Amino acid sequence: MTAVANLTSRALEPTVKPLAAACYDNNLVNSQGMFLGDQPLRFSLPLLLVQVSVILVLSAAAHLVLRRLGQSRFVTHMLVGIFLGPSVLGRSASFRDVLFSERGTYILESVSLVALILFLFSMGVKTDLSLLRRPSGRAVAVGIMGAVVPLAVTLPVFHALQPTLPEDLKGSSLVTELAVRLSLSSFPVIADALSDLDLLNTDLGRIALTASLITDVTSWFIRACTAAVILIGDARSPAFTAKILASFVAFVLFVSFVARPAGRYIAYKRTPTGALLSEGSFVVVVIAALLSALVTDAIGFKYMIGPMMLGLALPGGMPIGATMTERLDSFFIALFLPVYMALSGYRTDLAEFTKSEASEKWCALELFVALCVSGKLVGCVAAGLFFTMPFRDAIVLALMLNIRGIVEVAAINNWGDTMKATAEHYSTLTLSMVLITAVSTPLIKLLYDPSGQFARAKRRSLEHARLSADLRVLTCLYSEDHAAPLIDLLEASGSSRDSPMSLIVLHLTELVGRAASVLKPHRKSTRSSNSGGNPTPSDRIVNAFRYFEQQAAPGAVTVSPYVAQAPFSSMHHDVCSLAHSRKANLILLPFHKSSDGARSTANNAIRSINRSVLQYAPCSVAILVDHGLASGSACATAANSLLQRAALYFLGGADDREALAYAARMPEAGTMSLTVVRFKLRNWVGMGGQDEARDEELLQEFWARHRDNERVVYVEKTVEDAEGTASVVRAMSEKFDLLIVGRRGGESEGDPEGSTALTSGLSEWSEFPELGVLGDMLASAEFASKVSILVIQQQPPKKMAAVGSSVND
């Protein structure tokens, strides 16, 4: 891999890799075993297995410690390589000869380079170029300023200091290429880092991804053109120049007019909707990725250009992107990409910094690294402040775009291979990349709380809204099965021209096969249009809600559909963000357990999302536990509602008042009967607190408004203790189709002892704290019947931490 023939005046400089090819017996592949006298580590296969195992075991052990310090896997793998290299363990010649001899390192590097090629191809497939269609002004400005300012600072300083620089920097293009590389932000690196930080679908995360994609796509184009210019400049004749241009143009045309249509045919014609690629199609795609690297390397361009171009040409998401994630990323890339980074760290020699003649070299190079990093920070912050971004957010955004990773390390390796970087340069640059990332990621975690905007937002609730006000409900669905029960509930909730309901329908799906998260208004998929009526799950969900809108009275219901694709761990950001931007009064969530009467299934990822929404939501939250509403499909009509009788168990407190405000709309629909059951503790004298007074006021207003409505019944039940509460609930619940409770029913600031006594002891065997004491009891197996439960929580102002602790207990 090293261009030995190009050595001239720099022949005496220490190099990154050995110049002489390692000589060994090419028959030493498989060992006969140590019991037959063989030394297994002298053979290629046992040595490769030991090397990979050592690197992966050390990386896993180190990451257990370093992740607690906020460090990424990139930093971990690089530090493991440094630990194995000549700086620590590699100081022992016997260790190097046994585990990391030149022969074994070449084999290991070749395998890891294949992993790098497939990683770049996979990231190209998962890159969503639609981000470039309508980028925000902030993203464009941050991307441009973050790239231009470091170049504008570093290059003039380099030219001014060039006469005084060491000889190996004075006449080299290393500083110029370094400035160009560090002025840009690599989209694969930024996407991977933000995914680890759970910030892909935050506001700053989306700006950082778009800004990095703008500069990265531009840089790939410029890189290809630069490589072509260099090759043409080195051409020996016009015919040679024509061959270079013709070869590259032919490759581009092949990718555009052969590979891209073939990829779309495999994805949309040969693969069923929602399925992964077949084994044959997957093999064809992987072979195409490897051949693209071979072709671009053979015609004189970098091997990284081909896989990236081919990946960008193929459609992402399902099924190609999802198949790459499922079959390639989780095994081969996850196994050998850490090896590539560890090998890069292995070549880093800290002893180079102790040499007296090396101090001037690394100090000069480190100066330009510092100029690039600081220039990018200043450019990004200035662009953010111009768009009235808070200073703290602008700093965080600049830190995000300064994260470095495998793409930068690949560039440094290339400079070492082509002799542009000596061993001192290589060690300086790799340590700089590790240091930049090691500082940036913990600072991002420390400075940026994406849920902070929701904590500062005004709390919206039903209790404080006018009865005739527009009810804004954010309805979240994770699958088609959730549509029918939610539609039945919304139909029973009551809506009219005078008291309208605005539905924001959000279909949430896990981010698979794409590098950037998605939150956008729903549009009918191109695939369903092209396949002659084969709608996607999102299409079917939206169709069901559109039909519900059409069946309602004119002007009573409006539907605004959205789709979101995000990692489960941060999906609540999209829910809270959309509720905040659309000023929703209520977020309606399906319970994580579903039952078809014969068996029940649970999805813990959904449960985690629901708990996070309860903690961070800027408005009230309701969870629907379906025990019999989902008898239809997502295309169930709204004409025959399964809900006829509802009961509200009122124990007191903010959540129960919110539940009462929601239930009060139901009798307005004309078909729903409502029974309000007020629980009181015998011989209890209230404390006269504000909550208790508000409870009485709301109940009196409710009964005064519905006293003459024959579909509304108000009942007071006096009980001795929590056991009496449970007995009443158990006796009455079977009479209804829907039970409505407050999540923290009975928790009133005015009379904490008396209200808590209504449920004291019922929480000892609580299985689902997110449903509250009463909701959990109703959802348990003892009450599992055809009765569904709606649990409502009103978000208290400025008490997000308390809510979070109660949810996550």
Residue, then its C-alpha position, 0 to 999 in steps of 0.5 A: m500500500t505504501a508508495v515506496a517508488n516515490l521516495t526521494s528527498r524524504a527517504l530518511e524520514p520515519t514513515v507511518k508504515p514499514l517501507a519494505a514488504a514483509c517476507y513470509d511463507n505464504n503457506l502458513v495459513n492453517s495450523q496443525g495444532m500445538f500438540l503436533g509441534d506447530q506454533p499457532l500464532r505463526f499462522s495467518l488464520p489463528l493470528l487474525l482471530v487472536q488479533v480481532s479478539v484482543i482488540l474487541v475485548l479490550s474495546a468492550a472493556a474500555h468502553l464500559v468505563l469511558r462511556r460513563l465519562g461521555q466518550s464515544r466508541f471512536v475515542t475508545h477504539m483509538l485509545v485501545g490502539i494506542f495502548l496496544g501500540p509502541s506507546v504502551l504494550g508495543r514497546s515490547a519487541s516480543f509483544r509486537d513480534v508475536l501479536f502484531s508482526e508486519r505479516g499479521t498487520y497487513i492481513l488485518e488491515s486488508v480485512s478492516l479496509v473492506a469494513l471501511i468500504l462497506f461502512l462508507f457504502s452503507m452510510g451513503v445508502k442511508t444518507d437522505l439527500s432530500l435534506l438538501r431540497r429545502p434546507s433551512g437558512r440556519a443550516v446553510a449559513v452554519g455549514i458555509m460559515g463553518a467551512v469558510v472561516p477556518l480556511a480563511v484563517t488557516l491558509p493565510v497564516f500558513h503562507a505567512l509562516q511558510p518560510t519559517l516552517p520545518e522542511d517537511l511542512k514547508g514544501s508539502s501540501l499536508v497543511t492545505e489538505l488538513a485545513v480543507r479536511l478540518s474545515l468540513s464536517s463529515f456527515p457519516v461521523i456527525a450522524d453516528a455521533l448524534s445517534d450515540l448521543d440520542l440527539l438525531n431528532t433534536d432541533l440542533g441535531r437536525i441543523a447539524l446533520t443538514a449543515s454537515l451534509i451540505t459541506d460533505v456532498t460538496s467536498w466529495f464532488i470537489r475531491a473527485c474533481t481534484a483527483a481528476v486534475i492531479l491525475i491529468g497533471d501527471a498524465r504522460s500524453p493526451a491519450f492518457t488524459a482522455k483515458i482518465l476522463a473517459s473512465f471516470v465519466a463512464f463510472v458516473l454514467f454507470v452509477s446514474f443510469v444503470a446502478r440506480p435504476a437497478g437498485r430501485y428495481i430491486a427495492y420496489k419491484r422484487t422486494p415485498t413491502g416491509a420486507l428486507l432484501s432477499e439473500g440473492s439481492f443482498v449479495v448483489v448489492v454488496i458485490a456492487a459496493l466492493l466492485s465500485a471501490l475496485v473500479t475507482d481505485a483502478i482508474g486512479f481515484k481514491y477507493m472511498i469515492g466509489p462506494m460513497m457515490l454508489g450508496l448515494a445513488l441507491p434508495g435509502g430506508m426500506p428495504i436496502g438501507a434497512t437490510m444494510t443495517e440488519r445484515l451488514d452493520s450489525f455484524f461485519i462492520a461492527l466486527f472489523l470497523p473497530v479494528y480499522m480504528a484500533l490499527s490507526g491508534y496502534r500506529t500512533d507513537l507517543a515517543e515521537f513527541t519526546k525527540s528533541e528535533a520533533s518538537e518543532k514539527w508537532c508544535a507547528l502542525e498543532l498550530f494549524v489544527a488549533l486554527c482550523v478548530s477555533g475558526k470553525l467554532v467561530g464561524c458556526v457560532a457567528a452564523g447561529l447568532f446571526f439567526t438569533m440562536p441562543f449563544r449556548d445553543a450556538i456553542v453546542l452546534a459548533l461543537m457538534l460540527n467539530i466532532r471527528g471520527i473515522v473519515e478524518v482518520a481515513a484521510i490521515n491514513n491516506w496521507g501516511d500511505t502517500m508519504k505526505a505525513t511522516a510518523e511525527h505528523y501522523s501521531t500528532l494528527t491522530l491524537s488531535m482527532v481523539l482529543i477534539t472528539a473526547v472534549s466535544t462529546p462530554l461538553i455537548k452532553l453537559l451544555y445541551d438539554p433538548s427537553g429544556q425548551f419543553a420545561r420552559a414552555k407554557r403548560r396547556s391543559l383542558e381544565h383551563a381551556r374554554l369549553s367551546a375552544d378548539l380541542r387540539v389533540l396530538t394522537c400518536l400511533y406506533s402501528e395500524d392496530h392502534a388506529a381503530p381504538l383511538i378513532d372510537l375514543l375520539e369519536a366518543s370525545g364529542s366534537s361539533r362546529d361550535s366545539p371543534m377538534s383538531l387532530i394532529v395524527l403522528h405515526l411513529t416508526e423506528l429509524v431503520g435504514r437511514a442516518a437522519s431522523v424524519l419529522k414531516p407532514h404526511r404525503k402519500s408515498t411514491r411507492s404506493s402511487n407507482s405500484g397501483g394502490n399498494p399503500t404503506p402503513s402510514d397511508r392506511i392510518v391516515n386514510a382511516f383518520r381522513y374517513f373519520e374526518q369526513q364522517a363528522a359534522p362539517g367543521a367539527v374535525t380537522v386532521s393534520p397527519y405527520v410521520a416521524q422516524a427516529p430511534f426509540s430512545s429519543m422518539h419522545h423528542d418528536v412527540c413533545s416538539l410537535a405538541h409544542s409547535r402545534k400548541a396541543n392541549l392533549i397528547l393521546l398515546p396507546f398503551h404498550k400492551s395490547s390484547d386480542g382476547a386470547r393473548s397479550t403482547a408488550n412492547n417495552a420500547i413503546r413503554s419507554i417512549n410513553r414514560s418519557v412523554l409523561q415526563y417531558a410533555p408541554c401539555s396534558v398526556a393521556i394513555l389509552v389501555d385498549h381491552g376491547l375497542a380494537s375489533g376492527s382494522a385501521c380502516a374501521t369506520a366511525a359510524n358504529s362506535l363501540l363506546q356507549r357508556a363511560a365512567l369517571y372515577f374522581l378522587g381529587g387532584a389536578d389529574d382528576r380535574e383534567a380527566l373531568a374536563y375531558a369527560a365533560r365533552m363526551p355527552e355533547a356527542g349525543t350517543m355517549s352516557l357518562t357516569v361520574v363517581r366521586f369518592k369520599l373518605r368517611n369522617w374526613v374533614g378537608m384541610g380547605g386547601q386550594d386543590e380541594a376547593r378547585d375540585e369542588e368548584l369544578l364538580q359543581e360547574f360540571w353538574a350544573r351544566h349537565r343536571d338536565n342531561e339524562r345521559v349524565v349521572y353523578v354519584e358519590k361513594t363514601v368509603e372507609d379506606a383504600e380497600g373500600t375504593a377497590s371494592v367499589v371500583r371492582a363492583m362498578s367497572e363491568k357496567f361500562d365500556l370505558l373507564i377514565v381516571g387521573r394518573r395521580g388521582g387522590e394526590s391533592e396539595g390541600d388534603p394530602e393525608g385524606s386523599t392518599a388514604l383513598t388509594s393507600g396500599l394499592s400501589e404496593w403491587s403496582e406493575f405499571p407506574e405510568l398508569g398511576v395507582l387506580g389505572d394500574m389496578l384497572a389494567s391488571a389481570e383481575f380487571a382484564s375484560k372488555v373495559s378499556i381505560l383512559v389515564i390522564q395526567q395534567q402537566p404541573p408547571k415547573k415540576m418536571a423533575a418531580v413528574g420524571s421521578s414518579v414516572n420512572d420509579 
